[in-house]
């Protein structure tokens, strides 16, 4: 089952985009640790979350997913600080009550997706819960990794659809 918001996101993806599923690379985790340290040096009070397959130590795109959870009162300060560190963002959400910001860049040959997410937003809470379940349940984590396989090129929309279906399944069982 796919939620309406997920379906809208899938529809926004370009047709024919191909990604590559790869074995976990421990060097990606080291690159993530360095970026997290950089963020924490500039924003020591920030809640920084390392999500995704690299954080779980499983197969995936070996891209690094980091989120900084913010309170509305901190948005301008966090945004300005992160912009100094990583340059202009690739996307800024338009909702005045839930501004989301995304940076995309490369570090040490790894693709980085860095997000600013409103701490109490449903989307962020859902992401945190899914990651918590996968972190704590080896059987679920193994099942999640298997759905990403086989290694090699795969249609991005199909890949994301499988992931959303899996996330929704584990959330409905929790």
C-alpha positions, 0 to 999 in steps of 0.5 A: 500500500502506498500513501497519497503523499508517497504516490505524489513523490513517485509521480514527481520522479523522472521516468527512466532514472536508473540507480545502482544497488551496491554492497555496503561500503564502510567508507561511506559510514566514515564519510558520514561521520565526518560530515556529522562532526562538521555539522555538530562543530557548527551547530552543537545543539542540533539534533543530527540523525544519520538514516538510510542503508549506510547507517544500517550497514546494508546494501543500497546506493551507498548514498549518505542520508543525514537529517537535522531536526529543527524547531521553528524558532531555529529555522533561520539560524540553522539554515544560514549555518548549513548554507555556509557549510554546504552552499545553496540548497538544492530544494526548499519546501514552501510550507510556512509551517513545515519548511523542509530544505535539502542539500545534495552534494558529493563528498569522498565520491559519495552522494550526500543528501542532507535535510533540514526537517521540522522536528515534530513533522509527521514525515520526519517522525515516520522516518525516525520510527522506520529507522528505529525499527530497522536498527533494532530488528535484525530480521526486518533489516535483513528483509529490507536489504533483500528487497533492494537486491539484486545488486546492479542497476534498477529503475529508481521509481520501482526501487522507491515504490518497493521501499515505501511499501515495506516501510508502510508494512512495518509501520502498520505492524508496530 
